[in-house]
Amino acid sequence: MNIVWALILFSLIILFHEFGHFLLAKKNGVTVVEFSLGMGPRLLSKEWHGTRYSLKILPFGGSCMMLGEDEEESGEGSFGSKSVWARISVIAAGPIFNFILAFLLSLIIVGLYGFDPAVIRSVEDGSPAQEAGLHEGDVVTKMNGKHIYLAREVSNYISLHQGEAVTLTYERDGEKNTVHIVPEEDEDGYYRMGVGISGVYVKGNVLQVIKYSACEVRYWIDLSIESVRMLVTGKAGIKDLSGPVGVVSMIGETYTESAKVSMMAVVVNMLNMAIFLSATLGVMNLLPLPALDGGRLVFLILEAIRGRRINPDKEAMVHFVGLMALMVLMVVVMYNDVTRLL
């Protein structure tokens, strides 16, 4: 059952991503040769209105193959025959649709169960927070200039910025105040401000549901970007990455624990997992790396600046080398996933 849930989530997220490319390609008159879910040999296939729709044997990945996407082709309906801005919209649509999917799923969760505002639940005696004058019931709105909307954002900020002083803005009785807090190190080496942030979910009106659904997506996007930053700066390594095997394991553990509570808990946690995966996939695909959507956007933006297209063969070679590097990275990450499970 764990694998089934993993396949459902992966299929939903990837299908929506590729549907973004597909929809904008069709809108801009680009011929879509094949729209597929999965990789490898075809299990099922049907051609309709000039596009072959396929279900392939390996349930990971998917594609929206467009005419002339990876080679110099300027014929009618080819990717290269369209304006640079049309091509940018087609490539950017995949990650953007991942963010849209995350938002739509967040609407369900926030609409049904509410949101967790950043309300201070408790202040420890003698803590830096108490010395700064924070009280129970204060609502945190900013930390070092970063807008805060959810309780999780406060604890995450502290965890990811250990030892850093915090200029914190909070709201009390409709008035905003700003204080400067220097977290103190506890016996475990963890820097703390000394506040307990409310994890209580509250329901809101329609406008609040829309607002906090967007905040939910923003939270996962920020977390994904922060993870990339930690990789680049060396605060995290390849061993900390998880690939499909690790994700399936995580989904399986979530399902097992949720099933002990109720079927509704399973559905809610799977939706939360889908929000996280979809937002993360959107961020990762926008990284300016060859073979990813972000890498393709770099070439298109350069074309828009230069006023002429970069040699398609050279671009294709760069993407091929990038794809090979990503495949090697995937193998390494998968090895790490497997060794962690053993």
C-alpha positions as CSV (number, residue, x, y, z in Angstrom):
1,M,0.0,0.0,0.0
2,N,2.9,2.3,0.7
3,I,4.2,2.0,-2.8
4,V,0.7,2.6,-4.2
5,W,0.4,5.9,-2.3
6,A,3.9,6.9,-3.5
7,L,3.0,6.1,-7.1
8,I,-0.2,8.1,-6.8
9,L,1.6,11.1,-5.4
10,F,4.5,11.0,-7.9
11,S,2.0,10.5,-10.8
12,L,-0.2,13.4,-9.8
13,I,2.8,15.8,-9.3
14,I,4.6,14.8,-12.5
15,L,1.5,14.8,-14.6
16,F,0.6,18.3,-13.5
17,H,4.1,19.5,-14.2
18,E,4.1,18.1,-17.7
19,F,0.5,19.3,-18.2
20,G,1.9,22.8,-17.7
21,H,4.3,22.4,-20.5
22,F,1.7,20.7,-22.7
23,L,-1.0,23.4,-22.1
24,L,1.3,26.3,-23.0
25,A,2.8,24.5,-25.9
26,K,-0.7,23.9,-27.4
27,K,-1.6,27.6,-26.6
28,N,1.4,28.8,-28.5
29,G,0.9,26.5,-31.5
30,V,3.8,24.2,-30.7
31,T,3.3,20.6,-31.9
32,V,3.4,18.1,-29.0
33,V,4.7,14.9,-30.4
34,E,4.1,12.8,-27.3
35,F,2.7,13.4,-23.8
36,S,3.6,10.6,-21.5
37,L,3.5,9.6,-17.9
38,G,6.4,7.3,-16.8
39,M,9.6,6.3,-18.5
40,G,10.8,3.4,-20.6
41,P,8.7,1.3,-23.0
42,R,5.0,2.1,-23.6
43,L,2.3,0.1,-21.8
44,L,-0.6,2.0,-23.4
45,S,-0.6,4.5,-26.2
46,K,-3.1,6.4,-28.2
47,E,-2.7,9.1,-30.9
48,W,-5.2,11.9,-30.8
49,H,-5.2,15.3,-32.7
50,G,-1.5,14.9,-33.7
51,T,-0.3,14.0,-30.2
52,R,0.6,10.5,-28.9
53,Y,-0.6,10.0,-25.3
54,S,1.4,7.3,-23.5
55,L,1.6,5.4,-20.2
56,K,5.0,3.9,-19.8
57,I,6.3,1.0,-17.7
58,L,8.4,2.9,-15.1
59,P,6.2,5.0,-12.9
60,F,8.7,7.7,-12.3
61,G,9.0,10.8,-14.5
62,G,7.1,11.8,-17.5
63,S,7.5,14.0,-20.6
64,C,6.0,16.5,-23.0
65,M,8.0,16.0,-26.2
66,M,7.7,18.9,-28.5
67,L,8.7,19.1,-32.2
68,G,12.1,20.6,-32.5
69,E,12.6,21.1,-28.8
70,D,16.2,19.8,-28.7
71,E,17.4,20.3,-32.3
72,E,17.4,23.1,-34.9
73,E,14.0,22.9,-36.4
74,S,12.1,25.9,-37.7
75,G,9.2,24.3,-39.5
76,E,5.6,25.0,-38.8
77,G,4.6,24.0,-35.3
78,S,8.2,23.5,-34.1
79,F,9.4,24.8,-30.8
80,G,12.2,26.8,-32.4
81,S,9.8,28.6,-34.8
82,K,8.0,30.4,-31.9
83,S,9.1,33.7,-30.3
84,V,11.6,33.6,-27.5
85,W,8.9,34.8,-25.1
86,A,6.5,32.0,-26.2
87,R,9.2,29.4,-25.6
88,I,10.0,30.9,-22.2
89,S,6.3,30.6,-21.2
90,V,6.3,26.9,-22.3
91,I,9.4,26.0,-20.3
92,A,8.4,28.0,-17.2
93,A,4.9,26.5,-17.2
94,G,6.0,23.2,-15.7
95,P,7.4,24.6,-12.4
96,I,4.7,27.2,-12.2
97,F,2.1,24.5,-12.5
98,N,3.8,22.6,-9.6
99,F,3.3,25.8,-7.5
100,I,-0.3,26.0,-8.7
101,L,-0.9,22.3,-7.7
102,A,0.6,23.0,-4.3
103,F,-1.7,26.0,-3.8
104,L,-4.8,24.0,-4.9
105,L,-4.0,21.2,-2.4
106,S,-3.3,23.8,0.3
107,L,-6.8,25.3,-0.3
108,I,-8.2,21.9,0.6
109,I,-6.1,21.5,3.8
110,V,-6.5,25.1,5.0
111,G,-10.2,25.2,4.1
112,L,-10.9,22.0,6.1
113,Y,-8.5,22.3,9.0
114,G,-7.4,25.9,9.2
115,F,-3.9,27.5,9.6
116,D,-1.3,27.8,12.4
117,P,-0.7,31.5,13.1
118,A,2.6,32.5,14.6
119,V,1.2,33.2,18.1
120,I,3.6,33.0,21.1
121,R,2.2,30.3,23.4
122,S,4.7,30.7,26.3
123,V,7.8,32.6,27.3
124,E,10.5,31.0,29.4
125,D,11.5,32.7,32.6
126,G,14.9,34.4,32.3
127,S,15.1,33.7,28.6
128,P,16.2,36.3,25.9
129,A,12.6,36.5,24.8
130,Q,11.4,37.5,28.2
131,E,14.2,40.0,28.6
132,A,13.1,41.6,25.3
133,G,9.6,42.0,26.7
134,L,7.7,39.3,24.7
135,H,4.5,38.0,26.2
136,E,2.2,35.1,25.7
137,G,-0.3,36.0,22.9
138,D,2.0,38.2,20.9
139,V,1.9,37.4,17.2
140,V,5.3,37.3,15.4
141,T,5.2,39.1,12.0
142,K,8.9,39.5,11.0
143,M,12.3,38.0,11.8
144,N,15.3,39.9,10.5
145,G,13.1,41.5,7.8
146,K,11.5,38.2,6.7
147,H,7.7,38.2,6.9
148,I,6.3,35.5,9.2
149,Y,2.8,34.1,8.8
150,L,2.9,30.5,10.2
151,A,4.1,29.1,13.5
152,R,6.4,26.7,11.8
153,E,8.3,29.5,10.1
154,V,9.5,30.8,13.5
155,S,10.9,27.5,14.7
156,N,12.4,26.8,11.2
157,Y,14.1,30.2,11.1
158,I,15.7,29.6,14.5
159,S,16.8,26.1,13.5
160,L,18.3,27.3,10.2
161,H,20.0,30.5,11.6
162,Q,21.6,29.0,14.8
163,G,23.5,31.6,16.8
164,E,22.3,34.6,14.8
165,A,20.8,37.6,16.5
166,V,17.2,38.3,15.6
167,T,15.4,41.6,15.0
168,L,11.9,40.4,15.7
169,T,8.7,42.4,15.0
170,Y,5.5,41.3,16.8
171,E,1.9,42.5,17.1
172,R,0.2,43.1,20.4
173,D,-3.3,44.5,20.8
174,G,-3.2,45.8,17.2
175,E,0.2,47.6,17.7
176,K,3.5,46.5,16.2
177,N,6.7,46.5,18.1
178,T,10.3,45.5,17.2
179,V,12.9,44.0,19.6
180,H,16.4,42.7,19.2
181,I,17.0,39.2,20.6
182,V,20.3,37.3,20.9
183,P,19.5,33.6,21.3
184,E,21.3,31.7,24.1
185,E,23.0,28.3,23.8
186,D,21.5,25.5,25.9
187,E,23.2,22.4,27.3
188,D,22.7,20.6,24.0
189,G,24.4,23.3,22.0
190,Y,21.1,24.6,20.5
191,Y,20.5,28.3,20.4
192,R,17.1,29.3,21.8
193,M,15.1,32.5,22.2
194,G,12.9,30.9,24.9
195,V,9.5,31.0,23.3
196,G,6.9,28.4,22.6
197,I,5.1,29.0,19.4
198,S,1.4,28.0,19.1
199,G,0.8,25.0,16.8
200,V,-2.9,25.3,17.2
201,Y,-4.8,25.5,14.0
202,V,-7.6,28.0,13.5
203,K,-10.2,28.2,10.8
204,G,-10.7,31.4,8.8
205,N,-12.9,33.1,6.3
206,V,-12.6,32.7,2.5
207,L,-10.0,35.4,2.2
208,Q,-7.9,34.0,5.0
209,V,-8.1,30.5,3.5
210,I,-6.7,31.9,0.2
211,K,-4.1,34.0,2.0
212,Y,-2.8,31.2,4.2
213,S,-2.9,28.6,1.4
214,A,-0.5,30.9,-0.4
215,C,1.6,31.2,2.8
216,E,1.7,27.4,3.0
217,V,3.2,27.2,-0.5
218,R,5.6,30.0,0.3
219,Y,6.7,28.1,3.4
220,W,7.7,25.0,1.4
221,I,9.3,27.1,-1.4
222,D,11.4,29.0,1.2
223,L,12.4,25.7,2.8
224,S,13.5,24.2,-0.5
225,I,15.5,27.3,-1.4
226,E,17.1,27.2,2.1
227,S,18.0,23.5,1.5
228,V,19.7,24.4,-1.8
229,R,21.6,27.3,-0.1
230,M,22.9,24.9,2.6
231,L,24.1,22.5,-0.1
232,V,25.9,25.3,-2.0
233,T,27.5,26.7,1.2
234,G,28.5,23.2,2.4
235,K,26.2,23.2,5.5
236,A,24.6,20.1,4.0
237,G,26.1,17.4,1.8
238,I,25.0,14.8,-0.8
239,K,24.5,12.3,2.0
240,D,21.7,14.5,3.3
241,L,19.8,14.3,0.0
242,S,16.9,11.9,-0.7
243,G,15.9,10.5,-4.0
244,P,12.9,8.4,-5.1
245,V,13.7,5.6,-2.8
246,G,14.0,7.9,0.2
247,V,10.8,9.7,-0.7
248,V,8.9,6.4,-1.0
249,S,10.3,5.4,2.4
250,M,9.2,8.7,3.9
251,I,5.7,8.4,2.3
252,G,5.5,4.8,3.6
253,E,6.3,5.8,7.2
254,T,3.8,8.7,7.0
255,Y,1.1,6.3,5.7
256,T,1.9,3.7,8.4
257,E,1.7,6.2,11.3
258,S,-1.4,8.0,9.8
259,A,-3.2,4.7,9.3
260,K,-3.0,4.1,13.1
261,V,-5.1,7.2,13.6
262,S,-7.7,7.1,10.8
263,M,-8.2,7.0,7.1
264,M,-8.9,10.7,7.1
265,A,-5.4,11.2,8.7
266,V,-3.9,9.2,5.9
267,V,-5.6,11.5,3.3
268,V,-4.6,14.7,5.0
269,N,-1.0,13.7,5.5
270,M,-0.7,12.5,1.9
271,L,-2.1,15.8,0.7
272,N,0.5,17.6,2.9
273,M,3.2,15.3,1.4
274,A,2.0,16.2,-2.1
275,I,2.1,19.9,-1.3
276,F,5.7,19.5,-0.1
277,L,6.8,17.4,-3.1
278,S,5.1,19.6,-5.7
279,A,6.6,22.9,-4.3
280,T,10.0,21.3,-4.0
281,L,9.9,19.9,-7.5
282,G,9.0,23.4,-8.8
283,V,11.9,24.9,-7.0
284,M,14.4,22.3,-8.1
285,N,13.3,22.5,-11.7
286,L,13.9,26.2,-11.7
287,L,17.6,25.8,-10.7
288,P,19.8,27.1,-13.5
289,L,21.3,23.7,-14.2
290,P,21.6,22.1,-17.6
291,A,18.8,19.6,-18.5
292,L,16.4,21.2,-16.0
293,D,13.8,23.7,-16.9
294,G,15.9,26.4,-15.2
295,G,18.9,25.6,-17.4
296,R,16.7,25.9,-20.5
297,L,15.4,29.2,-19.3
298,V,18.9,30.5,-18.9
299,F,19.6,29.9,-22.6
300,L,16.2,31.5,-23.6
301,I,16.9,34.6,-21.4
302,L,20.3,34.9,-23.0
303,E,18.7,34.7,-26.4
304,A,16.2,37.4,-25.5
305,I,19.1,39.6,-24.4
306,R,21.3,38.9,-27.4
307,G,18.5,39.0,-29.9
308,R,19.5,35.7,-31.6
309,R,19.4,32.1,-30.6
310,I,22.4,30.2,-29.2
311,N,23.5,27.4,-31.5
312,P,20.9,24.6,-30.8
313,D,23.5,21.8,-31.2
314,K,25.8,23.4,-28.6
315,E,22.8,24.0,-26.3
316,A,21.8,20.3,-26.7
317,M,25.3,19.2,-25.9
318,V,25.3,21.3,-22.7
319,H,22.0,19.8,-21.6
320,F,23.2,16.2,-22.5
321,V,26.3,16.7,-20.3
322,G,24.0,18.1,-17.5
323,L,21.7,15.1,-17.9
324,M,24.5,12.7,-17.5
325,A,25.7,14.5,-14.4
326,L,22.2,14.4,-12.9
327,M,22.0,10.7,-13.6
328,V,25.2,10.1,-11.8
329,L,24.0,12.2,-8.9
330,M,20.7,10.3,-8.9
331,V,22.6,7.0,-8.6
332,V,24.7,8.3,-5.7
333,V,21.6,9.6,-3.9
334,M,19.7,6.3,-4.5
335,Y,22.7,4.4,-3.1
336,N,22.6,6.6,0.0
337,D,18.8,6.0,0.3
338,V,19.3,2.3,0.1
339,T,22.1,2.2,2.7
340,R,20.0,4.2,5.1
341,L,17.2,1.7,4.8
342,L,19.5,-1.3,5.4
